[in-house]
Amino acid sequence: MDVYDAVKTAAADAGLSLSQVSRSLGRPSNYIAGGVSRGSVPQADNAAAMLEACGWRLVAVPAADVPPSALVIDAPAADGDAERRALERKRDRLRRELAATEEQLG
């Protein structure tokens, strides 16, 4: 799971939309959605703020002590998986933009 997946899960658990979480941080309502679509990775302080807005905490615990209820953020893979996921998100965003443009053109 990446940071944004954890935030989405925490927001859903709290009954919040990503727009609500963004606004609670004093950011535009599309702040989190924009980060997701760009494939960016938030810094730890921003990740902590997003999770805290959902009633969760960003903590570090020994791997053997991770509770079953934890949202575990995976380290980036050395084999390029993180880059691949970012490219897949970009591709998906571009597909949505293309579909919207085609719909506007009729």
N, C-alpha and C positions, 0 to 999 in steps of 0.2 A: 504494500500500500504506500502511496506517496502522500505528501503533506496535504494536497488538495482533496484526495480521497478521504483522508482522516477528517478534514474540516467538513466535507459533505456529509459524512456519516454522523459526526457530532452535531451538526446543524439539524439533520433529520431527526436525530434522537431528541433534540431539544424542541422540535416543532418549529424550527426557524428556516427561512429561505436564505440562500446565499446573499441575496440583496439586503435582507435584514441584518445579517452578520456584518456585511460591508458597511452599512450605515451606522451600526453601533460602534464601529471603529473610527467614525468621523470621516469615512471615505465615500466616494461616489458609489451608488448602488451596484454598479457593474465592476467594482474593484476586484473581487475574487474571480468572477467569471472571466474578466480580462486576463488575469494571471493564468488561469487554466487554459484559455484559448491560445495564449502566447507560448505556453509550455515553460513558463518560468518556474523557479523554485524559490519560495519565500525564505528569507533568513529566519533564524531561530526565534528572534524577538517578534517578528510578524506572525510566524506560525503560532507562537504562544498566545499572542493577542487574539488571533482568530479563534483558537480553541477555547480560550477563556470566555469569549463572547457567547460561546455555546454551553458554558458550564463545565468545561473540561480543563485539565491542566496538562502542560507539556512538562514531562519529568524524565529523568534518566534513572533507570534501575538496572541492577545486574540481570543479565539475560535469564538466569535461572529463577528470578523472582518476578517475572512479568505475570501479572494476574490475568485470568481468562477474559476479563471485561476490557482489557487494554486495547487501544488502537495502536498497532505497531507500525511505525513508519520504517520502511526498508531502506537500507543503505543503497546508494546507486551501484549498479552492477558494473564491474570493470570491463565487461565484454560489449559495451555499447547499448545495453538494454535501455538505459535512461535516455540516450540520444534517440533511439528508435521510438520510444514512447512519445517523446516530444515531437518528433516528425509525424507520428501518427495523429497526434492531436492537431498539429498544424494542417495536415491533409484533411482531417474531418472538418475543421473550421472553414477551410477553403471550399470544400464540397458544399457546406451549408450556404456560404456566401454565393457560390455559383448557382445553386438551386433558387435562392431568393432573387438573384438577378434574372435568371431565366423566367421565373414567375412574373416579375415586373414587366419583362419584355412581351410576355404572352405567348 
